[in-house]
């Protein structure tokens, strides 16, 4: 287990060093809020879909398709568990804070932090299965997530178009069609998408690092109310996911990918939705930052533990 922990810990450490680069760049004035906003859109609309399409350029076989379905089913089960536990355990007298804390406990950074780790540990096949987890995340975050963050407001209507047609799901749908139809991209197009997709590791980390500018570590660690949702996100849910996957003897690669998604820190989307729906933005930023810092320890431990058990 120690060897697995060190290997995974080093991969996670690289991600945090990239975040440090983003923080330094923000301090030097290169990564302003406006720049980070545009970079986020670029990652969502171009980089992540390109990486997913490239990862789906595999020879079609029923085993891969079955694995994709198993990953999606596990992601759905875990997300439903997240929703139920957050609804029961995460409470606050201020409903603006409560819905943000519940959202942060439910939805993980499975795209920004998950995909880079999937690629680092499992290669394109890891990204292939990771895309299924992200598709479930996108559908639920743009449906239940919007309902949750929209509590008490009557000026927003849930759009089925946004639930199923968003940057995360469109890339998966296109890639899945190519996979099912055994469509091989011409080499120039494949290489172009491969180069664009390779930005999926550094750019999200730069953005997360830049978002931490001006935060006081003392202020962060004193936010006692957010510790329960953080423990739920980083420990309780991943442990339950491990138990489920051990019981059902899930393939080690699929189990590793699912655990990465389940154990990733609070989604950056928490802060974006807090701003969009006029909720408590300070607690959302604090939760994303503190959860991300703690995940440098929890993620390697949990993934190494799972790999040791399934070895």
WOFEN-V570977 format. One record per backbone hydrogen bond with DSSP energy under -1.0 kcal/mol. CO is the residue of the C=O (numbers start at 0). NH is the residue of the N-H. Records with the same first field share a line. If there is no record, write none. Layout:
CO=NH  NH
This chain:
0=4
1=5
2=6
3=7
4=8
5=9
6=10
7=11
8=12
9=13
10=14
11=15
12=16
13=17
14=18
15=19
16=20
17=21
18=22
19=23
20=24
21=25
22=26
23=27
24=29
25=28
31=35
32=36
33=37
34=38
35=39
36=40
37=41
38=42
39=43
40=44
41=45  46
42=47
45=49
46=50
47=51
48=52
49=53
50=54
51=55
53=56
55=57
60=64
61=65
62=66
63=67
64=68
65=69
66=70
67=71
68=72
69=73
70=74
71=75
72=76
73=77
74=78
75=79
76=80
77=81
78=82
79=83
80=84
81=85
82=86
83=87
84=88
85=89
93=97
94=98
96=100
97=101
98=102
99=103
100=104
101=105
102=106
106=266
107=109
108=112  113
110=114
112=116
113=117
114=118
115=119
116=120
117=121
118=122
122=126
123=127
124=128
125=129
126=130
128=132
129=133
130=134
131=135
132=136
133=137
134=138
135=139
136=140
137=141
139=144
142=146
143=147
144=148
145=149
147=150
149=152
158=162
159=163
160=164
165=169
166=170
168=172
169=173
170=174
171=175
172=176
173=177
174=178
175=179
176=180
177=182
185=189
186=190
187=191
188=192
189=193
190=194
191=195
192=196
193=197
195=198
196=199
198=202
201=205
202=206
203=207
204=208
205=209
206=210
208=211
209=212
211=214
215=219
216=220
217=221
219=222
221=223
222=225
223=226
225=229
226=230
227=231
228=232
229=233
230=234  235
231=236
234=238
235=239
236=240
237=241
238=242
239=243
240=244
241=245
242=246
243=247
244=249
245=248
250=254
251=255
252=256
253=257
254=258
255=259
256=260
257=261
258=262
264=108
266=269
267=271
268=272
269=273
270=274
271=275
272=276
273=278
274=277
278=280
280=284
281=285
282=286
283=287
284=288
285=289
286=290
287=291
288=292
289=293
290=294
292=295
293=296  297
294=298
296=300
297=301
298=302
299=303
300=304
301=305
302=306
303=307
304=308
305=309
